[in-house]
Amino acid sequence: MITSPAFKDRKYAILGLARSGLSAARSLVAGGAQILAWDNDEGARAKVADIATIADPLLSDLSGYDAIVVSPGVPINRHPIAEKAQEEGLSLIGDMELFAMARPNLPPHRVVGITGTNGKSTTTALVHHVLESAGLPVRMGGNIGLPILSQAPLPSGGVYVLELSSYQIDIMHTLACDAAALINLSPDHLDRYDGYEGYMASKARLFEMQTGHETSVFGKGDTDTERVYRDVLTRRGAEFVHLVDPQSVSGQEEWPSLQGPHNLQNIAVAIAIVESLGVTEAQWRPAMRTFKGLAHRMEVVAERNGVLFINDSKATNGASTAPALAAYPRVHWIVGGLPKTDNLDECIPNFGHVVKAYTIGEAGPLFHELLSPHLPVERSEMMGTAVHSAAAQAQPGDVIMLSPACASFDQFKDFEARGDAFRAIVEAL
C-alpha cells in the first residue's frame, strides 16, 4: 500500500467506495488520517466500517475537514457534492491527488500519465511492458482498473505508469507527470462537460500540471489533439513537447498484438514516452514483439484452421470499431448491442475490409438496414449464432472479429462479460 505521513492528523470525507475509493480510505487511515466515508451500497460501506465514520458527506458537518475525496464515477458537474464542497470551502480530490501528495515521501521515482479518448489502456499496458522488459521497476495503475494507492511502493528508480481518464484529471490538482501523453480526442462523455470544448479542456489540464522539464507527448491524427499540442508547445517549448509521427515507425507487421492504424498511433506515443525515460530502440523493439495486449481490446483469442478470432468487445462506439476493421483485410464482423447512436458513419471508410457482417442485439435491425446497401449482412441476434455462422463461412486468412460499436447492456452486464462470452463460444467450437 502507498501511504504518506502527509495524511497524518488530517480529516477527509470520502464519497464512493468502489476500487479507488476503498484504496483511498485504507491509504489515508494507514497514514494517520481520520475519515468519514459513504457509498450508497451497504456492502461497500461495510468494508470500511472498522476504520471510518460511516455517514453521508452531504448530510454531515465538514468543518475542520481538509478535502472531499470523490470517486471518478461521481458526476461532479451535477452532483450536489460539488455545491457542498463549495459551501464548506473544500477541494474535491481523487485518489490520484492523494498519490501526488504521497510522492515526496516515496523513494525517488518517475510518473507517466496517459490520457486520450481511445487507446489509453493499450498504450498504458504497452509502456508498462516495455519498461518492465527494459529492467526498470514499474507499477501500472489508474483507470486501467488497478488503484495505485493499493499497490506496494516502488524502490528507487521506479516508474509509475498511470492511465488517466478525464474524470480523474478533473479531481487532480498537483500531479506533475514526468511524461504525460494525449493520444487522441473525439467527442465522448459530453454529459459530464460543458460541451466538447469542456471535455477537451479537461484532458488539457494534465499538461497544465507539468511545471518544469517534464515531457509532453501528443498523438498525430486529429486536429483537436494537435490544437492542444500547439497550446502546450507555445507555453513550454519544443525541447519538452513532442508531436509523434506514426508513419516513422517501422516493424509493426512483426508485432501481432499491435495491428491496425490505431495501434500504430499507440506505438508511436509509447515509444516517445519510454525514450524520454532513457529506454533505447534496442530495448523497446523486441518488447513490442512480446506484448500480449489486453483482454477485450483487439485480443487474439484463438486460431482455427487459419482463421483468427479477435475479441474487441471494448469497442463500444463507432470511433473505436473503425480502426479495428482497418487492421485486417478480410473481416467477418460481429456488430451490435445497445446502440449509442443511430449510425455507423465512422466505420464507412473501412467497409471494404468486411467480408460479411453479423448483427446482434438490440441494434441488430438498425445495423442490418444501415449495412445492407454496402456489404453482405446476416441477422444473427445472438452472439453464439453469429460466431458459428461466421466460423462456417470463413476461409483461411480471414478474421472473425467481435467489435460491437455498441454498449453491452442489452444482453450482457458489461463489455468484459460480452468478451468472455465470445471467448467461451470460440473455445467450444
C-alpha positions as CSV (number, residue, x, y, z in Angstrom):
1,M,0.0,0.0,0.0
2,I,1.1,3.5,-0.8
3,T,0.5,6.0,2.1
4,S,2.2,9.1,3.4
5,P,2.9,11.0,6.7
6,A,1.3,13.9,4.8
7,F,-2.0,12.4,5.8
8,K,-1.3,12.3,9.5
9,D,-3.9,14.1,11.7
10,R,-5.9,15.3,8.7
11,K,-9.6,14.7,8.1
12,Y,-11.1,13.6,4.8
13,A,-14.7,12.8,3.7
14,I,-14.9,10.1,1.1
15,L,-17.8,9.7,-1.4
16,G,-17.8,6.4,-3.3
17,L,-16.2,3.2,-2.0
18,A,-15.5,1.2,-5.2
19,R,-11.9,0.2,-6.0
20,S,-10.3,3.7,-6.0
21,G,-12.4,4.9,-3.0
22,L,-11.7,1.8,-0.9
23,S,-7.9,2.1,-1.6
24,A,-8.0,5.8,-0.7
25,A,-9.8,5.1,2.6
26,R,-7.2,2.4,3.6
27,S,-4.2,4.6,2.5
28,L,-5.5,7.6,4.4
29,V,-6.1,5.7,7.6
30,A,-2.7,3.9,7.3
31,G,-1.1,7.4,7.1
32,G,-2.8,8.6,10.2
33,A,-5.9,10.4,8.8
34,Q,-9.4,10.4,10.2
35,I,-12.1,9.6,7.6
36,L,-15.8,9.9,7.1
37,A,-17.0,7.6,4.3
38,W,-20.1,6.9,2.3
39,D,-21.4,4.8,-0.5
40,N,-25.0,4.1,-1.4
41,D,-24.2,0.4,-1.4
42,E,-24.4,-1.1,2.1
43,G,-21.8,-3.8,1.2
44,A,-19.3,-1.2,0.2
45,R,-19.9,0.7,3.4
46,A,-19.3,-2.4,5.5
47,K,-15.8,-2.8,4.0
48,V,-14.6,0.4,5.8
49,A,-16.9,0.3,8.9
50,D,-13.9,-0.6,11.1
51,I,-11.8,2.3,10.0
52,A,-14.2,5.1,9.1
53,T,-17.1,7.1,10.5
54,I,-20.0,6.0,8.2
55,A,-22.0,9.0,7.2
56,D,-23.1,10.7,4.0
57,P,-20.9,13.8,3.5
58,L,-23.9,15.6,2.0
59,L,-25.6,15.4,5.4
60,S,-22.6,15.9,7.6
61,D,-20.8,18.9,9.2
62,L,-17.5,19.0,7.4
63,S,-16.0,21.9,9.3
64,G,-12.4,21.1,10.1
65,Y,-12.0,18.7,7.2
66,D,-9.2,19.0,4.7
67,A,-10.9,17.8,1.4
68,I,-13.6,15.6,0.0
69,V,-12.3,12.5,-1.9
70,V,-14.8,11.6,-4.6
71,S,-14.9,8.6,-6.9
72,P,-14.2,9.4,-10.6
73,G,-17.7,8.0,-11.3
74,V,-19.4,10.8,-9.3
75,P,-20.6,13.3,-11.9
76,I,-19.3,16.4,-10.2
77,N,-20.8,18.7,-12.8
78,R,-24.3,18.0,-11.5
79,H,-23.9,16.1,-8.2
80,P,-24.8,18.1,-5.1
81,I,-21.4,17.2,-3.5
82,A,-19.8,19.9,-5.7
83,E,-22.1,22.6,-4.1
84,K,-21.4,21.1,-0.7
85,A,-17.7,21.4,-1.2
86,Q,-18.0,25.0,-2.3
87,E,-20.1,25.8,0.8
88,E,-17.6,24.2,3.1
89,G,-14.6,25.7,1.3
90,L,-13.2,22.3,0.5
91,S,-11.4,20.9,-2.6
92,L,-12.8,17.9,-4.5
93,I,-9.9,15.4,-5.0
94,G,-9.5,11.8,-6.1
95,D,-7.1,9.0,-5.3
96,M,-4.6,10.4,-7.9
97,E,-4.3,13.6,-6.0
98,L,-3.6,11.6,-2.8
99,F,-0.9,9.8,-4.7
100,A,0.5,13.2,-5.7
101,M,0.5,14.2,-2.1
102,A,2.3,11.0,-1.2
103,R,5.1,11.3,-3.8
104,P,7.6,13.4,-1.7
105,N,7.8,10.6,0.8
106,L,8.3,7.8,-1.7
107,P,11.7,6.6,-3.0
108,P,12.9,8.7,-6.0
109,H,10.7,7.7,-9.0
110,R,9.1,9.0,-12.1
111,V,5.4,9.1,-13.2
112,V,3.9,8.6,-16.6
113,G,0.3,9.8,-17.2
114,I,-1.5,8.7,-20.3
115,T,-4.9,10.0,-21.5
116,G,-7.0,10.3,-24.6
117,T,-10.4,9.3,-25.9
118,N,-9.3,5.9,-27.2
119,G,-6.3,3.7,-26.8
120,K,-5.4,4.7,-23.2
121,S,-5.4,1.2,-21.8
122,T,-3.4,-0.4,-24.6
123,T,-0.8,2.4,-24.5
124,T,-0.5,2.3,-20.7
125,A,-0.1,-1.5,-20.8
126,L,2.4,-1.2,-23.6
127,V,4.5,1.4,-21.8
128,H,4.5,-0.8,-18.7
129,H,5.5,-3.8,-20.7
130,V,8.4,-2.1,-22.4
131,L,9.7,-0.6,-19.2
132,E,9.5,-3.9,-17.4
133,S,11.2,-5.6,-20.3
134,A,14.0,-3.0,-20.0
135,G,14.5,-4.0,-16.4
136,L,13.0,-1.0,-14.7
137,P,10.9,-1.3,-11.5
138,V,7.4,-0.4,-12.7
139,R,3.8,-0.3,-11.5
140,M,0.7,0.2,-13.6
141,G,-2.5,1.8,-12.2
142,G,-5.3,4.3,-12.6
143,N,-8.2,4.0,-15.0
144,I,-7.0,0.6,-16.2
145,G,-8.6,-0.8,-13.1
146,L,-5.7,-1.0,-10.7
147,P,-5.8,1.5,-7.8
148,I,-2.3,2.9,-7.5
149,L,-2.7,3.5,-3.7
150,S,-3.3,-0.2,-3.1
151,Q,0.0,-1.2,-4.6
152,A,3.4,-1.5,-2.9
153,P,5.7,1.5,-3.3
154,L,8.5,1.1,-5.9
155,P,12.2,1.1,-5.0
156,S,14.4,3.9,-6.0
157,G,14.4,4.4,-9.8
158,G,10.9,3.0,-10.3
159,V,8.3,4.3,-12.7
160,Y,4.5,4.5,-12.0
161,V,2.5,4.2,-15.3
162,L,-1.0,5.7,-14.9
163,E,-3.9,5.6,-17.3
164,L,-5.9,8.8,-16.6
165,S,-9.5,9.4,-17.6
166,S,-10.9,12.9,-17.9
167,Y,-12.9,12.2,-14.7
168,Q,-9.7,11.5,-12.8
169,I,-8.0,14.6,-14.2
170,D,-10.9,16.7,-13.1
171,I,-10.1,15.9,-9.5
172,M,-6.3,16.2,-9.8
173,H,-4.6,19.4,-8.9
174,T,-0.8,18.8,-8.4
175,L,0.2,15.5,-10.2
176,A,3.1,16.7,-12.4
177,C,3.9,13.7,-14.6
178,D,7.5,13.3,-15.7
179,A,6.0,12.1,-19.1
180,A,2.4,12.9,-20.0
181,A,0.6,11.9,-23.2
182,L,-2.6,12.7,-25.0
183,I,-3.2,10.1,-27.7
184,N,-6.3,11.5,-29.4
185,L,-9.5,13.4,-29.0
186,S,-13.1,12.8,-30.2
187,P,-16.4,13.7,-28.6
188,D,-17.1,11.5,-25.5
189,H,-18.7,11.8,-22.0
190,L,-20.4,15.0,-23.0
191,D,-23.0,14.6,-20.3
192,R,-20.1,15.4,-17.8
193,Y,-18.9,18.6,-19.5
194,D,-20.0,21.9,-20.9
195,G,-19.9,20.6,-24.5
196,Y,-16.9,19.2,-26.3
197,E,-14.7,22.2,-25.5
198,G,-15.2,21.4,-21.8
199,Y,-14.1,17.8,-22.4
200,M,-11.0,18.9,-24.3
201,A,-10.1,21.4,-21.6
202,S,-10.3,18.6,-19.0
203,K,-7.8,16.5,-20.9
204,A,-5.5,19.5,-21.4
205,R,-5.3,20.1,-17.7
206,L,-2.9,17.1,-17.4
207,F,-0.2,19.3,-19.1
208,E,-1.0,22.4,-17.1
209,M,0.1,20.5,-14.0
210,Q,3.6,20.0,-15.5
211,T,5.9,22.7,-14.3
212,G,9.5,22.1,-15.2
213,H,11.4,19.9,-17.6
214,E,8.8,17.1,-17.9
215,T,8.0,15.6,-21.3
216,S,4.7,16.2,-23.1
217,V,3.7,13.8,-25.9
218,F,0.8,14.1,-28.4
219,G,-0.6,11.8,-31.0
220,K,-0.8,12.9,-34.6
221,G,-4.1,12.3,-36.4
222,D,-6.8,14.6,-35.3
223,T,-7.0,18.4,-35.3
224,D,-8.2,18.7,-31.7
225,T,-5.2,16.9,-30.3
226,E,-2.9,19.0,-32.4
227,R,-4.6,22.1,-31.1
228,V,-3.8,21.1,-27.5
229,Y,-0.3,20.3,-28.7
230,R,0.2,23.8,-30.2
231,D,-1.0,25.4,-27.0
232,V,1.4,23.4,-24.8
233,L,4.2,23.9,-27.3
234,T,3.8,27.6,-27.1
235,R,3.9,27.5,-23.3
236,R,6.7,25.0,-22.8
237,G,8.8,24.8,-25.9
238,A,9.9,22.2,-28.4
239,E,12.6,20.7,-26.1
240,F,9.9,19.2,-23.9
241,V,6.8,18.9,-26.2
242,H,6.6,16.3,-28.9
243,L,4.1,15.5,-31.7
244,V,4.7,11.9,-32.7
245,D,4.7,10.7,-36.3
246,P,3.2,7.1,-36.5
247,Q,4.4,6.8,-40.1
248,S,8.0,6.9,-38.9
249,V,7.6,3.7,-37.0
250,S,8.7,0.5,-38.8
251,G,8.2,-3.1,-37.9
252,Q,4.5,-3.2,-36.9
253,E,3.9,-6.2,-39.0
254,E,6.1,-8.2,-36.7
255,W,4.1,-7.2,-33.6
256,P,1.0,-9.5,-33.6
257,S,-0.9,-7.9,-30.7
258,L,-0.4,-4.3,-32.1
259,Q,-2.0,-4.4,-35.5
260,G,-4.0,-1.6,-37.2
261,P,-3.5,2.1,-37.7
262,H,-4.9,3.0,-34.2
263,N,-2.2,0.7,-32.7
264,L,0.5,2.4,-34.8
265,Q,-0.5,5.6,-33.1
266,N,-0.4,3.9,-29.7
267,I,3.0,2.5,-30.5
268,A,4.4,5.9,-31.6
269,V,3.2,7.5,-28.4
270,A,4.6,4.7,-26.3
271,I,8.0,4.9,-28.0
272,A,8.2,8.7,-27.3
273,I,7.3,8.1,-23.6
274,V,9.8,5.3,-23.0
275,E,12.6,7.1,-24.9
276,S,12.1,10.2,-22.7
277,L,12.8,7.8,-19.8
278,G,16.0,6.6,-21.3
279,V,14.9,3.3,-22.9
280,T,16.7,2.7,-26.3
281,E,15.4,1.3,-29.5
282,A,17.4,-1.8,-28.9
283,Q,15.3,-2.3,-25.8
284,W,11.8,-1.3,-26.9
285,R,11.8,-3.0,-30.3
286,P,12.0,-6.7,-29.0
287,A,9.5,-5.7,-26.3
288,M,6.9,-4.8,-29.0
289,R,7.1,-8.3,-30.3
290,T,6.4,-9.9,-26.9
291,F,3.5,-7.6,-25.9
292,K,0.3,-9.7,-25.5
293,G,-2.3,-6.9,-25.5
294,L,-5.2,-6.5,-23.1
295,A,-8.3,-8.6,-22.8
296,H,-11.2,-7.3,-24.9
297,R,-9.1,-4.9,-26.9
298,M,-8.1,-6.4,-30.2
299,E,-7.4,-9.6,-28.3
300,V,-6.4,-12.7,-30.3
301,V,-8.4,-15.4,-28.6
302,A,-7.8,-18.3,-31.0
303,E,-6.7,-19.5,-34.4
304,R,-8.7,-22.3,-36.0
305,N,-7.9,-23.6,-39.5
306,G,-6.1,-20.5,-40.5
307,V,-8.8,-18.2,-39.2
308,L,-8.1,-15.7,-36.4
309,F,-10.7,-14.9,-33.8
310,I,-10.4,-11.4,-32.4
311,N,-12.2,-10.1,-29.2
312,D,-12.6,-6.3,-29.4
313,S,-15.6,-6.1,-27.0
314,K,-14.2,-2.9,-25.6
315,A,-15.1,-1.1,-28.8
316,T,-18.4,0.4,-27.6
317,N,-18.7,3.1,-30.3
318,G,-18.1,3.5,-34.0
319,A,-14.9,5.5,-33.4
320,S,-13.4,2.5,-31.6
321,T,-14.6,0.0,-34.1
322,A,-13.4,1.8,-37.2
323,P,-9.7,1.3,-36.7
324,A,-10.3,-2.4,-35.7
325,L,-11.9,-3.0,-39.1
326,A,-8.9,-1.3,-40.8
327,A,-6.5,-3.7,-39.1
328,Y,-7.2,-6.7,-41.3
329,P,-8.0,-7.1,-45.0
330,R,-10.8,-9.7,-44.7
331,V,-13.0,-9.4,-41.6
332,H,-16.2,-11.3,-40.6
333,W,-17.6,-8.6,-38.4
334,I,-19.9,-9.3,-35.4
335,V,-21.5,-6.0,-34.6
336,G,-24.4,-4.8,-32.4
337,G,-25.6,-4.4,-28.8
338,L,-27.2,-1.4,-27.2
339,P,-26.6,1.4,-29.8
340,K,-25.2,4.8,-28.7
341,T,-26.0,6.5,-32.0
342,D,-28.3,5.8,-35.0
343,N,-25.4,5.5,-37.5
344,L,-22.0,3.7,-38.2
345,D,-20.6,6.6,-40.2
346,E,-17.1,6.4,-38.7
347,C,-16.8,2.8,-39.9
348,I,-17.8,3.5,-43.5
349,P,-14.3,4.1,-44.8
350,N,-13.3,0.6,-43.7
351,F,-16.3,-1.3,-45.1
352,G,-14.1,-2.6,-47.9
353,H,-12.3,-4.8,-45.3
354,V,-15.5,-6.5,-44.3
355,V,-16.3,-9.8,-46.0
356,K,-19.7,-10.1,-44.1
357,A,-21.3,-8.5,-41.1
358,Y,-23.3,-10.5,-38.5
359,T,-25.7,-8.2,-36.5
360,I,-26.6,-9.0,-32.9
361,G,-28.5,-7.4,-30.0
362,E,-30.9,-4.5,-29.9
363,A,-29.1,-2.7,-32.6
364,G,-29.4,-5.7,-35.0
365,P,-32.4,-4.5,-37.1
366,L,-31.0,-0.9,-37.4
367,F,-27.5,-2.1,-38.3
368,H,-28.8,-4.6,-40.8
369,E,-30.6,-1.7,-42.5
370,L,-27.6,0.6,-42.4
371,L,-25.1,-2.0,-43.7
372,S,-27.1,-3.9,-46.3
373,P,-26.5,-1.3,-49.1
374,H,-22.7,-1.6,-48.6
375,L,-21.9,-5.3,-47.8
376,P,-23.4,-8.7,-47.1
377,V,-25.2,-8.8,-43.8
378,E,-26.7,-11.7,-41.7
379,R,-29.2,-11.1,-38.9
380,S,-27.9,-13.3,-36.1
381,E,-29.4,-11.7,-33.0
382,M,-27.4,-13.9,-30.6
383,M,-23.6,-14.0,-30.2
384,G,-23.4,-17.8,-30.5
385,T,-25.4,-17.8,-33.7
386,A,-23.0,-15.2,-35.2
387,V,-19.8,-16.9,-34.2
388,H,-20.9,-20.3,-35.5
389,S,-22.2,-18.9,-38.8
390,A,-19.0,-16.9,-39.3
391,A,-16.8,-19.9,-38.5
392,A,-18.7,-22.0,-41.1
393,Q,-18.1,-19.3,-43.8
394,A,-14.6,-18.0,-43.1
395,Q,-11.7,-19.0,-45.2
396,P,-8.0,-19.4,-44.2
397,G,-6.5,-16.0,-43.8
398,D,-9.9,-14.4,-42.7
399,V,-10.5,-12.8,-39.3
400,I,-13.7,-13.3,-37.2
401,M,-13.9,-10.2,-35.1
402,L,-16.3,-9.1,-32.3
403,S,-16.1,-5.3,-32.5
404,P,-19.7,-4.3,-31.5
405,A,-19.6,-0.5,-31.9
406,C,-22.3,-0.6,-29.1
407,A,-22.7,-0.8,-25.4
408,S,-23.3,-4.2,-24.0
409,F,-26.2,-3.7,-21.6
410,D,-28.9,-5.2,-23.8
411,Q,-27.6,-8.7,-23.4
412,F,-24.6,-8.5,-21.0
413,K,-23.7,-6.8,-17.8
414,D,-20.6,-5.1,-19.2
415,F,-18.2,-5.3,-22.1
416,E,-16.0,-7.8,-20.2
417,A,-18.9,-10.2,-19.8
418,R,-19.6,-9.9,-23.6
419,G,-16.0,-10.5,-24.4
420,D,-15.8,-13.5,-22.1
421,A,-18.9,-15.0,-23.8
422,F,-17.3,-14.6,-27.2
423,R,-14.1,-16.3,-26.0
424,A,-16.1,-19.2,-24.4
425,I,-18.1,-19.7,-27.7
426,V,-14.9,-19.7,-29.7
427,E,-13.2,-22.2,-27.4
428,A,-16.2,-24.5,-27.7
429,L,-16.1,-24.6,-31.5
